[in-house]
Amino acid sequence: FRTRPRSLKVFINPSSHRKEAVHIYRDHVAPLFKMADIRTDITITERKGHVLSVMKECKLDEYDGVVCIGGDGSVADVSHCLVLRAQLDAGSPEKPVKPVLPLGIIPAGSTDVVSCSVHGVRDPITATFHIILGHLQQVDMCSFSSNGQLIRFGFCGMFGFGGWSLARAEKKRWMPSSQRQEYALVKTLAKLRPEDCQLSFLPVKTCENLSEHHVRNQDQDQDLQSEDKESWTTNQGLYLSISIMSIPCLSPHTPSGLAPTTRLANGSAALTAVGNTSRSQFIRHLKAYRSSRGQVFAALCWRIRCITAETVKDTVRICPQALIGWSEEESDSKNTPIIQSQSPASPWNIDGELVEIANEVLVR
């Protein structure tokens, strides 16, 4: 147990889910840390951006790790700040740098997909023991940028259905969490509309190539301009949903995960693109995620031909051409734009954070 921590920086989000994070830490986590003789420096977050302001001034060499107690949004926020701080310390604003300190995740959210993907369960006591024993697990992250500017680091991004659902949910913050999510889901399905965009990606052909690619990326950074143009796959068309995920995104609602074909740390991400199909077919696609049988998702992708499921390496480019929509009654035409959107920006769901982007998005 050479990696067992002795001093930890702890971030607690008191507003996560049912506001149970402080209670979970005080009653379940703190006593175990005390028994393990682990010193803690606790920060209870009070506002958006609080973690970043603390991380910029924090002396990380005084700690053996950072712990986050909250939901997926809190985990993504602390992860983003850790990578960003590593870049600042290394003087490398362009190239992502591996954080010096590991991140401990204690779930206190509504879905806890990161905790479920890493630990297999969303139990705070199990997560605490992993931290105390110094268990380490490498996890891939993505960088999201537009026009050469970094937007944020994250584990998953959703464009189209996932972005519009979150945008509608954010407008109803006064509603209870579960009701707000149900309202946004039903409302977005009722007003289901595709996005006209160009999707480009670098597919991974075989597991052997993926392994070699991962080892190669650990040794050197690859310049986008040097990529072989013939290796790119580019599709122009209408998409109801596009998601890029670097982890399986397991949760109690999705036993096999939103990205059942990806792994935690193999240098790749799972790309799932759903083309313009009927509302009933799209609902079938959503229901497949709730199945615990791993083969259901692959079989559904084969039956619903508009779904593209790829394991991608390095880069995904998504360039919206125009926002188009359906009328309240479904049209028989699957390829004709009906309503031109007045908004120049498209909503993105990046780890539960709403980000509006008007230009091409580059995911690495």
GUNU-312394 format. One record per residue (C-alpha): residue number from 1; residue in one letter; chain; x, y, z. Coordinates in pm, whole numbers, padded with zeros to 5 digits. Layout:
N
(NUM, A, A, (X, Y, Z)),
...
end
This chain:
364
(1, F, A, (00000, 00000, 00000)),
(2, R, A, (00271, 00246, -00098)),
(3, T, A, (00018, 00478, -00261)),
(4, R, A, (-00199, 00520, 00049)),
(5, P, A, (-00272, 00892, 00101)),
(6, R, A, (-00191, 01079, 00422)),
(7, S, A, (-00326, 01423, 00333)),
(8, L, A, (-00623, 01506, 00108)),
(9, K, A, (-00786, 01816, -00033)),
(10, V, A, (-01164, 01762, -00015)),
(11, F, A, (-01431, 01944, -00216)),
(12, I, A, (-01795, 01904, -00108)),
(13, N, A, (-02087, 02025, -00316)),
(14, P, A, (-02370, 02086, -00065)),
(15, S, A, (-02626, 02137, -00342)),
(16, S, A, (-02582, 01806, -00525)),
(17, H, A, (-02899, 01600, -00577)),
(18, R, A, (-03088, 01593, -00245)),
(19, K, A, (-02826, 01806, -00068)),
(20, E, A, (-02688, 01498, 00105)),
(21, A, A, (-02316, 01550, 00032)),
(22, V, A, (-02232, 01713, 00366)),
(23, H, A, (-02429, 01446, 00552)),
(24, I, A, (-02254, 01166, 00360)),
(25, Y, A, (-01913, 01308, 00439)),
(26, R, A, (-01981, 01377, 00807)),
(27, D, A, (-02152, 01045, 00888)),
(28, H, A, (-01978, 00797, 00655)),
(29, V, A, (-01655, 00932, 00509)),
(30, A, A, (-01495, 01144, 00782)),
(31, P, A, (-01495, 00866, 01048)),
(32, L, A, (-01315, 00629, 00807)),
(33, F, A, (-01058, 00895, 00715)),
(34, K, A, (-00998, 00955, 01086)),
(35, M, A, (-00948, 00583, 01154)),
(36, A, A, (-00700, 00569, 00865)),
(37, D, A, (-00512, 00871, 01007)),
(38, I, A, (-00572, 01081, 00695)),
(39, R, A, (-00558, 01460, 00729)),
(40, T, A, (-00817, 01656, 00530)),
(41, D, A, (-00850, 02014, 00413)),
(42, I, A, (-01219, 02070, 00334)),
(43, T, A, (-01375, 02325, 00100)),
(44, I, A, (-01753, 02344, 00072)),
(45, T, A, (-01828, 02496, -00266)),
(46, E, A, (-02053, 02801, -00261)),
(47, R, A, (-02081, 02910, -00624)),
(48, K, A, (-02001, 02820, -00982)),
(49, G, A, (-01628, 02849, -01044)),
(50, H, A, (-01542, 02815, -00674)),
(51, V, A, (-01339, 02497, -00732)),
(52, L, A, (-01134, 02662, -01008)),
(53, S, A, (-01052, 02967, -00795)),
(54, V, A, (-00937, 02743, -00507)),
(55, M, A, (-00736, 02512, -00734)),
(56, K, A, (-00548, 02800, -00893)),
(57, E, A, (-00417, 02915, -00553)),
(58, C, A, (-00387, 02575, -00385)),
(59, K, A, (-00044, 02433, -00299)),
(60, L, A, (-00090, 02086, -00440)),
(61, D, A, (00244, 01957, -00313)),
(62, E, A, (00095, 01957, 00038)),
(63, Y, A, (-00154, 01684, -00058)),
(64, D, A, (-00147, 01324, -00177)),
(65, G, A, (-00476, 01352, -00362)),
(66, V, A, (-00798, 01542, -00422)),
(67, V, A, (-01143, 01412, -00322)),
(68, C, A, (-01476, 01523, -00465)),
(69, I, A, (-01807, 01456, -00291)),
(70, G, A, (-02099, 01532, -00518)),
(71, G, A, (-02269, 01434, -00841)),
(72, D, A, (-02135, 01396, -01193)),
(73, G, A, (-02127, 01772, -01247)),
(74, S, A, (-01905, 01817, -00942)),
(75, V, A, (-01674, 01534, -01049)),
(76, A, A, (-01640, 01679, -01397)),
(77, D, A, (-01574, 02026, -01256)),
(78, V, A, (-01295, 01908, -01025)),
(79, S, A, (-01147, 01688, -01301)),
(80, H, A, (-01145, 01984, -01540)),
(81, C, A, (-00973, 02202, -01280)),
(82, L, A, (-00709, 01935, -01207)),
(83, V, A, (-00613, 01902, -01574)),
(84, L, A, (-00622, 02279, -01622)),
(85, R, A, (-00397, 02331, -01318)),
(86, A, A, (-00154, 02069, -01454)),
(87, Q, A, (-00137, 02261, -01781)),
(88, L, A, (-00067, 02589, -01601)),
(89, D, A, (00205, 02433, -01385)),
(90, A, A, (00370, 02275, -01690)),
(91, G, A, (00344, 02595, -01894)),
(92, S, A, (00159, 02404, -02164)),
(93, P, A, (-00174, 02577, -02241)),
(94, E, A, (-00207, 02399, -02576)),
(95, K, A, (-00127, 02038, -02482)),
(96, P, A, (-00322, 01851, -02210)),
(97, V, A, (-00101, 01736, -01923)),
(98, K, A, (-00169, 01447, -01688)),
(99, P, A, (-00257, 01577, -01337)),
(100, V, A, (-00001, 01514, -01066)),
(101, L, A, (-00258, 01419, -00801)),
(102, P, A, (-00519, 01142, -00828)),
(103, L, A, (-00887, 01222, -00784)),
(104, G, A, (-01103, 01031, -00539)),
(105, I, A, (-01474, 01019, -00623)),
(106, I, A, (-01736, 00977, -00350)),
(107, P, A, (-02083, 00963, -00512)),
(108, A, A, (-02357, 01192, -00385)),
(109, G, A, (-02558, 01263, -00700)),
(110, S, A, (-02865, 01136, -00879)),
(111, T, A, (-02696, 00908, -01136)),
(112, D, A, (-02321, 00906, -01052)),
(113, V, A, (-02214, 00766, -01389)),
(114, V, A, (-01843, 00832, -01326)),
(115, S, A, (-01847, 00652, -00992)),
(116, C, A, (-02046, 00359, -01136)),
(117, S, A, (-01807, 00336, -01433)),
(118, V, A, (-01493, 00344, -01217)),
(119, H, A, (-01604, 00156, -00903)),
(120, G, A, (-01885, -00055, -01044)),
(121, V, A, (-02118, 00072, -00769)),
(122, R, A, (-02234, 00409, -00636)),
(123, D, A, (-02174, 00334, -00269)),
(124, P, A, (-01986, 00612, -00079)),
(125, I, A, (-01832, 00370, 00172)),
(126, T, A, (-01688, 00150, -00105)),
(127, A, A, (-01547, 00463, -00272)),
(128, T, A, (-01394, 00575, 00058)),
(129, F, A, (-01215, 00243, 00105)),
(130, H, A, (-01072, 00269, -00247)),
(131, I, A, (-00927, 00607, -00150)),
(132, I, A, (-00792, 00489, 00187)),
(133, L, A, (-00620, 00187, 00030)),
(134, G, A, (-00470, 00400, -00245)),
(135, H, A, (-00629, 00214, -00536)),
(136, L, A, (-00550, 00387, -00865)),
(137, Q, A, (-00739, 00359, -01195)),
(138, Q, A, (-00642, 00550, -01507)),
(139, V, A, (-00941, 00716, -01677)),
(140, D, A, (-00958, 00884, -02018)),
(141, M, A, (-01094, 01235, -02062)),
(142, C, A, (-01186, 01442, -02367)),
(143, S, A, (-01104, 01803, -02447)),
(144, F, A, (-01377, 02014, -02611)),
(145, S, A, (-01261, 02317, -02808)),
(146, S, A, (-01399, 02558, -03067)),
(147, N, A, (-01213, 02806, -03288)),
(148, G, A, (-00887, 02704, -03125)),
(149, Q, A, (-01015, 02790, -02775)),
(150, L, A, (-01054, 02529, -02502)),
(151, I, A, (-01412, 02503, -02376)),
(152, R, A, (-01353, 02242, -02106)),
(153, F, A, (-01228, 01893, -02031)),
(154, G, A, (-01488, 01625, -01969)),
(155, F, A, (-01587, 01260, -01988)),
(156, C, A, (-01882, 01286, -02227)),
(157, G, A, (-02050, 01532, -02458)),
(158, M, A, (-02396, 01520, -02615)),
(159, F, A, (-02514, 01723, -02913)),
(160, G, A, (-02870, 01731, -03041)),
(161, F, A, (-03124, 01549, -02824)),
(162, G, A, (-02901, 01545, -02514)),
(163, G, A, (-02821, 01915, -02546)),
(164, W, A, (-03179, 02027, -02603)),
(165, S, A, (-03305, 01813, -02312)),
(166, L, A, (-03060, 01979, -02074)),
(167, A, A, (-03138, 02325, -02212)),
(168, R, A, (-03508, 02276, -02142)),
(169, A, A, (-03438, 02132, -01796)),
(170, E, A, (-03221, 02433, -01703)),
(171, K, A, (-03515, 02664, -01772)),
(172, K, A, (-03718, 02481, -01503)),
(173, R, A, (-03470, 02496, -01215)),
(174, W, A, (-03758, 02571, -00977)),
(175, M, A, (-03895, 02219, -01031)),
(176, P, A, (-03774, 01916, -00831)),
(177, S, A, (-03485, 01739, -01002)),
(178, S, A, (-03670, 01422, -01107)),
(179, Q, A, (-03974, 01615, -01235)),
(180, R, A, (-03751, 01857, -01422)),
(181, Q, A, (-03571, 01574, -01599)),
(182, E, A, (-03896, 01400, -01693)),
(183, Y, A, (-04045, 01725, -01821)),
(184, A, A, (-03739, 01799, -02036)),
(185, L, A, (-03731, 01444, -02176)),
(186, V, A, (-04099, 01444, -02274)),
(187, K, A, (-04086, 01800, -02411)),
(188, T, A, (-03779, 01727, -02623)),
(189, L, A, (-03931, 01407, -02759)),
(190, A, A, (-04250, 01597, -02847)),
(191, K, A, (-04049, 01860, -03034)),
(192, L, A, (-03792, 01617, -03169)),
(193, R, A, (-03587, 01773, -03447)),
(194, P, A, (-03264, 01688, -03624)),
(195, E, A, (-02951, 01897, -03659)),
(196, D, A, (-02792, 01955, -03998)),
(197, C, A, (-02420, 01909, -03948)),
(198, Q, A, (-02099, 01758, -04077)),
(199, L, A, (-01951, 01479, -03866)),
(200, S, A, (-01586, 01379, -03910)),
(201, F, A, (-01391, 01125, -03706)),
(202, L, A, (-01093, 00890, -03706)),
(203, P, A, (-01220, 00534, -03653)),
(204, V, A, (-01027, 00260, -03474)),
(205, K, A, (-01035, -00046, -03698)),
(206, T, A, (-00913, -00322, -03467)),
(207, C, A, (-00830, -00383, -03103)),
(208, E, A, (-00466, -00435, -03201)),
(209, N, A, (-00454, -00095, -03371)),
(210, L, A, (-00622, 00061, -03068)),
(211, S, A, (-00360, -00082, -02832)),
(212, E, A, (-00075, 00037, -03051)),
(213, H, A, (-00239, 00377, -03085)),
(214, H, A, (-00273, 00413, -02707)),
(215, V, A, (00093, 00331, -02647)),
(216, R, A, (00198, 00572, -02921)),
(217, N, A, (-00009, 00854, -02770)),
(218, Q, A, (00164, 00807, -02435)),
(219, D, A, (00499, 00881, -02598)),
(220, Q, A, (00420, 01175, -02826)),
(221, D, A, (00151, 01426, -02914)),
(222, Q, A, (00004, 01394, -03260)),
(223, D, A, (-00051, 01706, -03465)),
(224, L, A, (-00393, 01723, -03632)),
(225, Q, A, (-00238, 01861, -03949)),
(226, S, A, (-00017, 01554, -03988)),
(227, E, A, (-00305, 01306, -03985)),
(228, D, A, (-00356, 01111, -04305)),
(229, K, A, (-00657, 01273, -04473)),
(230, E, A, (-00769, 00941, -04618)),
(231, S, A, (-00815, 00798, -04268)),
(232, W, A, (-01090, 01045, -04185)),
(233, T, A, (-01455, 00942, -04215)),
(234, T, A, (-01683, 01236, -04294)),
(235, N, A, (-02063, 01233, -04308)),
(236, Q, A, (-02291, 01524, -04391)),
(237, G, A, (-02655, 01494, -04293)),
(238, L, A, (-02932, 01527, -04036)),
(239, Y, A, (-02872, 01390, -03686)),
(240, L, A, (-03110, 01361, -03393)),
(241, S, A, (-02831, 01287, -03148)),
(242, I, A, (-02452, 01271, -03141)),
(243, S, A, (-02262, 01163, -02831)),
(244, I, A, (-01890, 01119, -02760)),
(245, M, A, (-01798, 00933, -02441)),
(246, S, A, (-01458, 00833, -02305)),
(247, I, A, (-01604, 00611, -02030)),
(248, P, A, (-01892, 00354, -02037)),
(249, C, A, (-02123, 00591, -01840)),
(250, L, A, (-02284, 00320, -01628)),
(251, S, A, (-02571, 00410, -01396)),
(252, P, A, (-02873, 00246, -01230)),
(253, H, A, (-03079, 00370, -01527)),
(254, T, A, (-02835, 00233, -01788)),
(255, P, A, (-02694, -00098, -01654)),
(256, S, A, (-02484, -00160, -01967)),
(257, G, A, (-02385, 00206, -01996)),
(258, L, A, (-02450, 00479, -02250)),
(259, A, A, (-02129, 00368, -02425)),
(260, P, A, (-02107, -00008, -02366)),
(261, T, A, (-01832, -00055, -02626)),
(262, T, A, (-01573, 00176, -02469)),
(263, R, A, (-01332, 00125, -02178)),
(264, L, A, (-01193, 00346, -01902)),
(265, A, A, (-00837, 00396, -02023)),
(266, N, A, (-00763, 00267, -02372)),
(267, G, A, (-00704, 00601, -02544)),
(268, S, A, (-01030, 00599, -02737)),
(269, A, A, (-01387, 00720, -02713)),
(270, A, A, (-01726, 00586, -02821)),
(271, L, A, (-01911, 00784, -03086)),
(272, T, A, (-02285, 00722, -03128)),
(273, A, A, (-02466, 00918, -03398)),
(274, V, A, (-02840, 00876, -03455)),
(275, G, A, (-02956, 00997, -03793)),
(276, N, A, (-03294, 01142, -03885)),
(277, T, A, (-03548, 00871, -03809)),
(278, S, A, (-03902, 00850, -03678)),
(279, R, A, (-03988, 00939, -03322)),
(280, S, A, (-04090, 00579, -03246)),
(281, Q, A, (-03757, 00443, -03371)),
(282, F, A, (-03567, 00699, -03165)),
(283, I, A, (-03762, 00602, -02852)),
(284, R, A, (-03666, 00238, -02920)),
(285, H, A, (-03306, 00352, -02928)),
(286, L, A, (-03342, 00525, -02590)),
(287, K, A, (-03516, 00225, -02433)),
(288, A, A, (-03233, -00007, -02538)),
(289, Y, A, (-03002, 00168, -02292)),
(290, R, A, (-03216, 00050, -02000)),
(291, S, A, (-03154, -00314, -02085)),
(292, S, A, (-02897, -00506, -01882)),
(293, R, A, (-02817, -00731, -02178)),
(294, G, A, (-02500, -00607, -02345)),
(295, Q, A, (-02588, -00741, -02688)),
(296, V, A, (-02915, -00547, -02713)),
(297, F, A, (-02744, -00219, -02803)),
(298, A, A, (-02539, -00375, -03083)),
(299, A, A, (-02843, -00559, -03221)),
(300, L, A, (-03047, -00240, -03217)),
(301, C, A, (-02773, -00053, -03407)),
(302, W, A, (-02793, -00325, -03672)),
(303, R, A, (-03173, -00310, -03701)),
(304, I, A, (-03204, 00070, -03695)),
(305, R, A, (-02976, 00156, -03984)),
(306, C, A, (-02964, 00528, -03901)),
(307, I, A, (-02747, 00462, -03593)),
(308, T, A, (-02371, 00485, -03631)),
(309, A, A, (-02171, 00336, -03344)),
(310, E, A, (-01794, 00376, -03373)),
(311, T, A, (-01487, 00353, -03154)),
(312, V, A, (-01284, 00660, -03242)),
(313, K, A, (-00927, 00772, -03180)),
(314, D, A, (-00784, 01116, -03130)),
(315, T, A, (-01042, 01345, -03285)),
(316, V, A, (-01409, 01405, -03364)),
(317, R, A, (-01522, 01716, -03549)),
(318, I, A, (-01884, 01833, -03540)),
(319, C, A, (-01973, 02131, -03755)),
(320, P, A, (-02340, 02242, -03743)),
(321, Q, A, (-02460, 02371, -04079)),
(322, A, A, (-02808, 02484, -03972)),
(323, L, A, (-03059, 02404, -03699)),
(324, I, A, (-03367, 02248, -03851)),
(325, G, A, (-03679, 02097, -03703)),
(326, W, A, (-04000, 01907, -03736)),
(327, S, A, (-04351, 02041, -03706)),
(328, E, A, (-04571, 01919, -03424)),
(329, E, A, (-04698, 01644, -03654)),
(330, E, A, (-04426, 01418, -03791)),
(331, S, A, (-04357, 01468, -04156)),
(332, D, A, (-04338, 01178, -04396)),
(333, S, A, (-04024, 01330, -04547)),
(334, K, A, (-03709, 01237, -04356)),
(335, N, A, (-03473, 01471, -04538)),
(336, T, A, (-03653, 01805, -04576)),
(337, P, A, (-03580, 02091, -04332)),
(338, I, A, (-03902, 02244, -04201)),
(339, I, A, (-03817, 02517, -03949)),
(340, Q, A, (-03502, 02731, -03955)),
(341, S, A, (-03382, 02807, -03602)),
(342, Q, A, (-03337, 03171, -03499)),
(343, S, A, (-03058, 03090, -03250)),
(344, P, A, (-02702, 03083, -03388)),
(345, A, A, (-02573, 02865, -03105)),
(346, S, A, (-02636, 02495, -03044)),
(347, P, A, (-02676, 02358, -02689)),
(348, W, A, (-02421, 02098, -02578)),
(349, N, A, (-02449, 01874, -02274)),
(350, I, A, (-02093, 01829, -02145)),
(351, D, A, (-02102, 01619, -01827)),
(352, G, A, (-02436, 01773, -01732)),
(353, E, A, (-02312, 02128, -01794)),
(354, L, A, (-02504, 02333, -02053)),
(355, V, A, (-02269, 02495, -02304)),
(356, E, A, (-02393, 02689, -02607)),
(357, I, A, (-02156, 02678, -02905)),
(358, A, A, (-02218, 02837, -03243)),
(359, N, A, (-01914, 02706, -03430)),
(360, E, A, (-01738, 02380, -03510)),
(361, V, A, (-01652, 02169, -03206)),
(362, L, A, (-01335, 01965, -03191)),
(363, V, A, (-01328, 01673, -02946)),
(364, R, A, (-00998, 01504, -02866)),
end
